[in-house]
Amino acid sequence: MDNRKRAEMPERDNKMTPAKAEEKPETLVWGKNPVTELLKNGAGVDTLMVSDSMEPRAAGYFTALGRQAGAVVKRVPAGKLQKLCGTADHQGVAAWAARIQYAEVEDILAAAREKNEPPFLVLCDGVEDPHNLGAILRSALLCGAHGVIIPKRGGVGITGTVMKSSAGAAARIPVARVANLSQTIRQLKEKNIFVYCADLGGEPLERTDLSGPVALVLGSEGAGPGALVRKLCDGAVTLSMAGGETGVDSYNVSVAAGILMYHIMECRR
């Protein structure tokens, strides 16, 4: 493994900052926790829809929260919500987000500086399942990551399903969306941040130093990290598995992410 020394670079580097990306006002978010977080965090909500079958006390809570956030509040039939969300698991409330504004990479690094902590970032290289991305965002928030970086192409963005799967974490942790993940890794390394990917054949997790400034790269569900991304990383880490014939060759990416991020949190303590 590397000796964890790299030349110091200037703290700020404007070349590293990607342009902010705004999604069209078409993002539908549903579920009690995700909608609550969305309204409380001022992410911008055009319309809040509350099921006409929701218990009055809960409906009153969401109505008040929506009006406080400046949203138009509508009572709608539960069947309409199910049709809009594509699932019966909407929990009686949904919101049209006015926009999802992605952070910049520099915003994430600034958050670490403000807390006087070494940067801890999570990079998703082609994660395509919104449920997996949502779970990764949730674990990243709970394990103290300063932010998550996803690619503009070759992976899922922040959608309603991602918001729901993250239990609201997607509205609370900075997410940057970059055009070139490989270039972003190079620039992180220039800033003395050590980059490791989760990959089969890497060093056992317990033998890898993941303290200090660190970025964890998580690959796609089927292929893992791309060849160039893997080559650019300072090292790879792998999780041990039970011996014998299991018929399964790897952990689900969101499960592996949770284990790895928890380990990083423990190392940083």
C-alpha positions, 0 to 999 in steps of 0.5 A: 500500500502507499506511504500516505504522503503526498505533496501539499497543494493550495487549499482552493483550486477553482479548476476542480469546481464543476458547474452547478447542475440544476434539474428541471422542476419535475422531481417527485418525492414521496414518503413521510420522512423524505417529504418532511426533510425536503420541506424543512431543508428549503430544497424548494417545493412547488406543490405538496399533495396530501392524501384525503385519506390521511389521518387528520392530525398527520394531514394537519402537520404536513399542511402546516409544514407545506405552507411554512415552506411556501408550497401550494398544498392540495388534498388529493385522492390516494389513488391519484398519489399511487398513480403519480408515484407508481407505488402504493408506498407513498404513505399519503404524501408527495411533493413536486420539488421545484429543483434539485440543485447539486453541490459543487465539489468545493462545497463538500471540501469547504464543509470539512474545513468548517468542521476542522475535519479531514475530508471524507467523500464517497464517489459512486462510479456508475451506480444505476439502481436508485434504491442502492444510491438512496441507501448509500446516501443514508449511510454516508450521512450517518457515518459522517461523510461530508458529501457524495459525488456522482457522475452526470452520465453512467449512473442514476441522479437524485430522483424521487425513488432515491429520496425515498430510499435515503429516508430523507438523507438526500436532502441533507448531505451535499451531492455533487454531480461531475462530468468526469469522475476520473478527473475529479479523482485526480484533483482530489489526489492533488489535494492530498486526499487518498482515494480507495475503491471497493473491489474484489482482489483488494487489500482486506479491509482490516489491513487498510488505513482509512483514517485521515483525508479519504475518498471511497469509490463504489463501483456499479452493481454489475461491473464494479469500478471502471478500469481507469477509475480503479487504476487511479485509486491509491488502493482497493479494499475488499470485504471478507466473505464466509468460506465455502460455496455460497453461490454469491460472489460479492456483497450488494454495493449499498451493503458494502458501502455501509460496512466500509463507511462505518469502518471509516467512521471508526478509524476517524474516531 
